[in-house]
Amino acid sequence: MTETLPDTPAQLPEHPMPRAAGCPFDPPPALRELQSSSPISRVRIWDGTTPWLITRYDHVRTLLGDPRVSADTTRSGYPHRNAAMLAREQDQRTFLTMDDPEHARLRRMVTGPFAIRKMEQLRPDVQQIVDDLIDEMLAGPNPTDLVTAFALPVPSLVICRLLGVPYSDHDLFQRNTQVIVRRTSTPEEVAGATRTLTDYLDDLLTVKRKKPEDDLLSKLATERVETGEMTQREAARMGVLLLSAGHETTANMIALGTVALLEHPEQLALLRESEDPAVAARAVEELLRYLTITHSGRRRVATADIEIGGQVIRAGDGIILATDIANRDPEHFPDPDRLDITRDARRHVAFGYGVHQCLGQPLARVELQVVYSTLYRRIPTLALATDADELQFKHDGLVYGVYELPVTW
Amino acid sequence: MHVHIDQPKCVASGQCVLMAPDVFDQDDDGIVELLTDRPGPEHHDGVREAAAVCPAAAIRLEEG
């Protein structure tokens, strides 16, 4: 076993690392260097601690699938994303930050509605929502901001329907989710936004308990809260998780995916000129891989000593799994920095891997397949209404994307 | 090919159903169910892909 002693914390590379200027779609160059030179190495994060950074695809999958690797944010050594997330994760726990068996028990309460068959039943509704929003956009001002006119409303309307949340409240949940995912928010701001959202879902659950409808929140209210299996507050926290994760991530994939396609016109043409749903489905997987918008990595802590790749990760060591660079690992994706919507990218880890892999991925796939196969065909002249250099990318976001996307047609 | 599934491990990502819809299905909680444990050769590629992408390693294959 060769074990290189870590340098003193001050000499270690700082994480997160900056992307290269002019390469908004590529992970930071320092990640690429680490992947080839020292794929399991220590980095220094905001609080001065030195978790391991994992950059190769095989190692990322192995560790995310290892039961000795914990997602429990209350364990000592867990590499928190920032002070605000540290504060939030202590009192806003969901199954996202729990280990099995508790994680599995809670997750299974909400997996049913995301089954593939249910998603296929939802597909015509998603298509209708997308078509209506495009109609509205075409009838409105030109140029316009694609984020507010289209990218945010599509997944927000869909998740509202699935959960049973009135879409008329979208300002409230979109605004507060933005505060939570902004890296620069203070702990007080994040705590306030979280409380506002949890209170909102809590009130909604009270309504659903009295007047249940055919939606996920009613299901939680009648089958879990009424039966005493979970408290209403716990159900509200789960609702916040589903509502926030259900719109913010997909919105970023729609907007950033559109920028990527407009900047790769030959790829956009392939997508636009085919009516085969398999072409759009492949494009979705490739864009998920290529963009890997969860750019702050998956975070874990070791609960036992783990030997991997010639290193020993000790019990209590923090681990950051860099899924963005793992999805650019040349061992698994030839010519990895090339956007190629014809490649088979289905083994990407954009939704994570292991027991915590994204619960909403079947929904995200349907939404993105409908969007990518509709938007550019309905508006073939869609173009940026600004220089690509002028776009404001979410470098400071827990999830990557663009803040605004001025488009014209 | 003989397909084995481990339902307690399943996390309902649904990917196996996308890869091989004639072999895998989901129950009301989204948990994997087998439609056949001896799929015909036309399904083998899809089943192998399903086993490869399953995030919970809940699919085991005996080839041959």
HADDOCK unambig.tbl for C-alpha pairs under 7 A between the chains (distance, minus, plus):
assign (segid A and resid 65 and name CA) (segid B and resid 56 and name CA) 6.89 0.50 0.50
assign (segid A and resid 108 and name CA) (segid B and resid 29 and name CA) 6.43 0.50 0.50
assign (segid A and resid 111 and name CA) (segid B and resid 12 and name CA) 6.29 0.50 0.50
assign (segid A and resid 111 and name CA) (segid B and resid 29 and name CA) 5.62 0.50 0.50
assign (segid A and resid 111 and name CA) (segid B and resid 30 and name CA) 5.54 0.50 0.50
assign (segid A and resid 112 and name CA) (segid B and resid 28 and name CA) 5.37 0.50 0.50
assign (segid A and resid 112 and name CA) (segid B and resid 29 and name CA) 3.76 0.50 0.50
assign (segid A and resid 112 and name CA) (segid B and resid 30 and name CA) 4.49 0.50 0.50
assign (segid A and resid 115 and name CA) (segid B and resid 14 and name CA) 6.29 0.50 0.50
assign (segid A and resid 115 and name CA) (segid B and resid 26 and name CA) 6.74 0.50 0.50
assign (segid A and resid 115 and name CA) (segid B and resid 30 and name CA) 4.93 0.50 0.50
assign (segid A and resid 116 and name CA) (segid B and resid 14 and name CA) 6.04 0.50 0.50
assign (segid A and resid 347 and name CA) (segid B and resid 53 and name CA) 5.84 0.50 0.50
assign (segid A and resid 353 and name CA) (segid B and resid 55 and name CA) 5.03 0.50 0.50
assign (segid A and resid 354 and name CA) (segid B and resid 55 and name CA) 4.44 0.50 0.50
assign (segid A and resid 354 and name CA) (segid B and resid 56 and name CA) 5.14 0.50 0.50
assign (segid A and resid 355 and name CA) (segid B and resid 11 and name CA) 5.90 0.50 0.50
assign (segid A and resid 355 and name CA) (segid B and resid 55 and name CA) 6.35 0.50 0.50
assign (segid A and resid 355 and name CA) (segid B and resid 56 and name CA) 5.50 0.50 0.50
assign (segid A and resid 357 and name CA) (segid B and resid 55 and name CA) 6.61 0.50 0.50
assign (segid A and resid 359 and name CA) (segid B and resid 13 and name CA) 6.09 0.50 0.50
assign (segid A and resid 361 and name CA) (segid B and resid 13 and name CA) 6.96 0.50 0.50
assign (segid A and resid 362 and name CA) (segid B and resid 14 and name CA) 6.80 0.50 0.50
